[in-house]
Amino acid sequence: MAGGTHALDLLLDPAKLRLDTPSIVVISGGEPFLARRCLVLLRDRLVPEEADRAWAWREFAGEEPLDPRDVFDEAATVSLFASATRAAVVRQADAFVTAARESLERIASASRGSRGLVILEVKSFPAATRLAKAAAAHGLVIETAIPARQDMAGWVRKWAEAGHGVKLAAATAEQLLERLGGHLGQVDQALARLAAATPAAARGTPLQPEAIEEFVGTPGERSAWGMIDAAASGDAPAALAELAALLETGESPIAIAAQASAVLRKLSTAARLLALPAGAGRPAGVEPALRDAGVAAWPKALAQARESLNQLGAARARRLPVWLRDLDLALKGEASRGLRARLAVERLFCKMARPDDRLRPKARR
C-alpha cells in the first residue's frame, strides 16, 4: 500500500492495511493511544506467530544513543526457516530520522524485496521533505494526529463496537470524551471495563450515560467531578468537604482547577449566548444554549447544567472566566501550593455558593 492513511480509519477497518511492498512505515502525529494500537496491528500482521516475535520484531528506543546501522542490519537480516516478515521499530524516532535521513531516503525509495521493514514512530513528519515524499510514494504513512473537525464521539461509538463489542448511545460517547478530556487511552480503558461488566445479553442495546458513571476515571477523578457538580449547583459546604478529601489524598490543586474550568466555561458560554440580542444568534432557550456550549446532550447532564446555570444567575455565570483566570494566576504564583492553594480554590467555590436566604435583609412591612 503506497501513500498514507489515518489511524482512526485503520483501527476500525484493519483490512485496509496493505504491507506487500513498503520498505518503510511511518507512524506520525504523536497521539500515544493510536500509535500504540497501530504498532500492535502492524506486529500482528507482520509476525502473526507469537513464537517468532522474539527474533522478528525488534524495538529500539529512539531517545537513546542509537547507531543507525544496528537498525538497518536488523531489518535486512533474512530468516531461512520462518515466514514472518522482520521489522525494526524505532520508537520516538524524531532524532533518529534527523541523524539517518539520507539512508532512510534510500530505503524509502527502493523496493523492499526480501528485506524486512523499518518502522518509525515520530511526532512530526513534514510532508515537504524528500523522505516524506518517498515514504508517501513507495511506503506507508499512518497519521495519528486527530483532525480538528473529527467527529470523535462518532468514532468512539464505532470503536466501542469494533474493539470491545458494546454499543453506546450518542450521549454516552459524548459523556466519555467530556469526562476524560478526550484522552483516547483512558477512553479505551473505560470501554474495556464497561465491556467486561456488561452481560452478553445486554450488548445489543446501546448503553445510556448512566451505565458508565462507575467506569469513567479513577476514584479520585470521580470525586473531583462530584465536587465540581456540587460547587456549580451552589452547595459550597459539600464542595469544600470534597475538596479537603481530595487534597488529603494528594490531588493537585492545579489539576482540580483544570477540571473545574472545563465544566464552568461551558456554563459561562451558555450564559453569554443567552445574553445575545434576538436575531443575533441567541438560542431558542436554555437547553439549546447549553448544547451549543458543549454540554453533553443527555437528560441528566442537561438538567444538572440547567440547575447550575439558574442557581448562578446570568451575571455570575458570565463572570466565571474572570474568576477562573484569577484562580489560574494565583495557583501559578503566590498560591502555588499548601494552604494558599487550597484557599484559592475555596474562594472560587464560595463565589459560586447559593445565597443564604437567612442573611438577606427582611422587607419592611
N, C-alpha and C positions, 0 to 999 in steps of 0.2 A: 504494500500500500504506500503510495507516494503522497507527499503533501502533509496536511495537518488535520486534526480533529480536536474536539473538545472532550475533556474527561467526563463532563456531565452526561454527554450523549453516549460515550463509550461504556460507562458503567451500567447504563440502562439497557444497552444492546451490545454485549461483548462480541457478537458475531461480526460487528463492523471491523474488528481488529484483524488486519492482514499483515503477516510478518514474513512473507515469502522472499521478498527481495531486499528490504532495507538493511544497510550495514550499520546504521546509526539510528538511535531513537532518543529523542529529547523530550523530557517532561518539564515543561516551563510554566512558571507562574507563581510558585511558592505557596499554594494552598495545601497545607500538610495532609489533610484527610484524603483529598483527591489524588495527590501524588502517591501516597502510601497505597491506596486501593489500585491505582494504575500499575504500580510495581508488582503487586500481588497478581494482578491479571496477566501481566507480561510473564512473570515467573511460571504461573500455572500453564500458560500456553507454550512457552519455550521448553520448560522442563517439567512435564506432567508427572513423571515418576519421582516421588519424594526421595527415593534412594539415590537418584542421580544429582540431587541439588548440592550435595557437599562438594562436588568437583565441577559441575556445570554452571553454577550460579555463584559468582564471586562479587562481593560488595566491597568497595573502597570508600574511606572517609575523605571527602574532598577538602575538608578544612584542615587536615593534617598534611605535612610534607609528603608529597607523592611523586614518584618517578613515573612519567607517562609510559615509559617502556614496559613497566610491570602491567599496566592496564592493557596495552595493545598486545603484549605477548599472551596474556590470559585469554583475550578474545580470539587470537589467531591459533591457539592450540586446538588440534582436532583429535577427537577420540576415535579409536579404531573399532570399538565394540559397542558403543551406545548410540542411540538415535536422538538423544536430546541435543538441542542447539545451545552451544556455550554462550554465556553472557557475562560481560564485565560491566558492573554497575558502579558508577561514581555518584555518591550522594553528596548534596551541597557542592556541586561541581563548578560553581562560577569561577573560582580562582584557577581550577584545573583547566577550564576552557581557555582562559587567558594565556596560560603557560604553554598549552599544547595546541594552539589554534591551527597552525599550518598542518600538522599531522592529522588533526581531526577533519580539516577541509579535504585532504586527500582521501581519507577513509570515506567520508560522506559522499564524495563524487564518484567513487568506484563501486563496481558490483561486488556483492558480498562473497559470492562463490561458495566455497566450503567453510569459510571463516565463521566465527561467531559474531555476536552483536556487541557494540559499545552502547551502553545506555547511560544517559546523562540526566541528572536531576538538577535543574537550575532555577533560580528566582527570576532571572532576566535573560532574554534571548532576542536581542534586537533583530528585526526582520531584514534590515538593510545590509547586514554583514554577508560576506561570501559564504561563511559557514552556514548561516541561517538559510540562505538561498539554496545551497547544495542539499541541506537536510530536508527542505521543503520539496525539492525536486526529486530526490532519489531516496530519501529516508522517511522518517515518520516523526512529526512534531505533535505532541499532545499538550494542549493548553489547559492549565488548571485555574488561572485567574478567572473569577466569576464576573461575567459581563454586568454592566451597571443596570441594564433593564431586564435581567434574567428573572423569570417568574420562579423564585426559589421555593415558594410554598407548593406550586405545582410539581416541581421536581422532587421535593421531599415526599409528596404523596406517591409518586411513581416509584421512588427508591424504597419506600416502606413496603410496597407490594413486591417489587422485584428482588430486593435484597433481604427482606425479613418476613415476607408472607403475610403482612397485615394491611388492612385498608384503613385510611384515615379520612375523616371529613375535612373539607377545606379549612374550616376554622381550627381544627386540631393541628394541622400543619402550620398555620399561621401562629398559633399559640406556642408551638415548639420553638419556632425560629425567634419569636419575641422573647421568650423566657431565657433562651440560651444564647442570645446575642448573635444569632446567625453562624455560630461555630459548628461546622458540619460534623466534626469529630464527636462533639458532645451530643449533637442531634442523633447521630448514628448509634451511640451508646444507649441513649434513651429509647430508641426504637428497638434495640436488641433486648433491653429489659422488658419493654412493653410486649414484644412478641413472645418472650418466654412466659409471661404471666397471662397471656390471652388464650383461652381454650380453643381448640381446633374448630369447634362448632361455631364460635363467635367471630372467626376471622373473615367470614364472607360479608360481614356487615361493617360499614365504615364506623370507626371508633370516634366518639364525641370527645370534646376537650376535657370533660370531667375525668375521662379514663386515664389521662396522662399525668395528673397532678402529682402523684407519688413517684413518678419515674423521671421527672424533669429536675436535673441538677442534684447537687449534694444536699444533705440535711441543712447545712449552713446556708446554702443558696435559697432553699425553700423558706427558711426562717426569714431571710432578708426580704423576700417578696412579700411575706405576711406583714413584716414591719412596714414596708412601703405602702401596702394597701391600707394598713391602719392609719398611717400618717396622712395619706391622701383623703381618707374619709373623715379626718378631723379628730380621731381618737388618739390624742397625744400621749396619755398615760400608757396605753398598750404599745404604742410605737417606741416610747422611751424604754419600756421594760424589755422589748425585743432587742433594741439597740444595745443595752447593757449586757444582755446574754451573749450577743454576737461578739462584742468586743472582748468579753472574758474568754471566749474560745479562740481568740487570736485573729479574728477577721480584721481586715484593713479598713480604716475609715474612708480611704480614697476609693476602694472597691465598692463600699456601701454607697458612697455618694454617686458613683458612676451608674450603679443600678437604679438609684432613685431618679437620677437625671433622665434615664431612658423612658421612665413612666411619666414623670411630671411634665416633660417637654411636650408630650402628646396632649395633655390636658390644656397646657398653655396655648398650643396651636389651635385646638378646638375653640377656645375662648376668643382668640383673635379672629378666627373665621366667622364666628357668630357676631362679632362686632362690625363686620363689613357692612357697607350700605346695601340696601336692597338693589338688586340688579348689578352688583359689582362682585359677584362670586359668592355671596353669602349662602351657606347651605340652607336647606328647607327646614331643618330642625336640629336638635341636639345630637341625636344618634347619627344622622348623616355627617355632621361636623366631626364627631368622634371617629367615624370610619375614615373620613378624609384625612384626619390627623394621624392615622396609623394604628388605631386601637383595633384589636382582633374582632372580627365580625361574628362573635358568638354571644348568645344572650347573657351569660353570666358576666363576661368581660365588659360588654356594653352597659349593663345595668350598674356594675360597680363603678365604671368610669363616669357614668351619668350622675350617680350619687356623689362622687368626689367632686365633680365639677359644680354641682349645685351647692354643696357644702362650702367650697372655697369662695364661690361667687366670682363674677366676671373680673372685678378689679384685682383680687388676689391672684387669680389664675393667670392673668396677663403679666403679673409681676414675677412669676416663677422663674423665668430665665435670668432675671437680675439676681434673685436670691441664690440660684444655682451658681451663677458666676462668682458671687461673693464667697460662697462656700468653697468653690474650687480654688480661688485665690488664697483663702485662709489656710486650706489644707496643704497648699504648696508653699506657704510662707510661715507666718508666726504660729499657726496651729497645725503643724505637720505631724505631731504625734502626742501621745499621752492624753491627759485630761483636757488640754486645749482642743485637740482634735474631736474628742467626744462632745465637748461643749459646743463646737461649731455645728456639728450635725444636729444636736439637740435644739439649737437655736432655730434651725430651719423647720424642724417638726413643730416647734411651738408657734411659729408664724402661721402654720397651716392649721392650727388647732381649731376645733369647733368652739364658737363663742359660748361662754357660760351665762345662761340667762339670769342666774342669780346675781351676777356682777353688773348687770345693766341697770341704769337709773330708772326708778319707777316713775311712770307718768303721774303728774298731779291730777287730782280729781277736780 
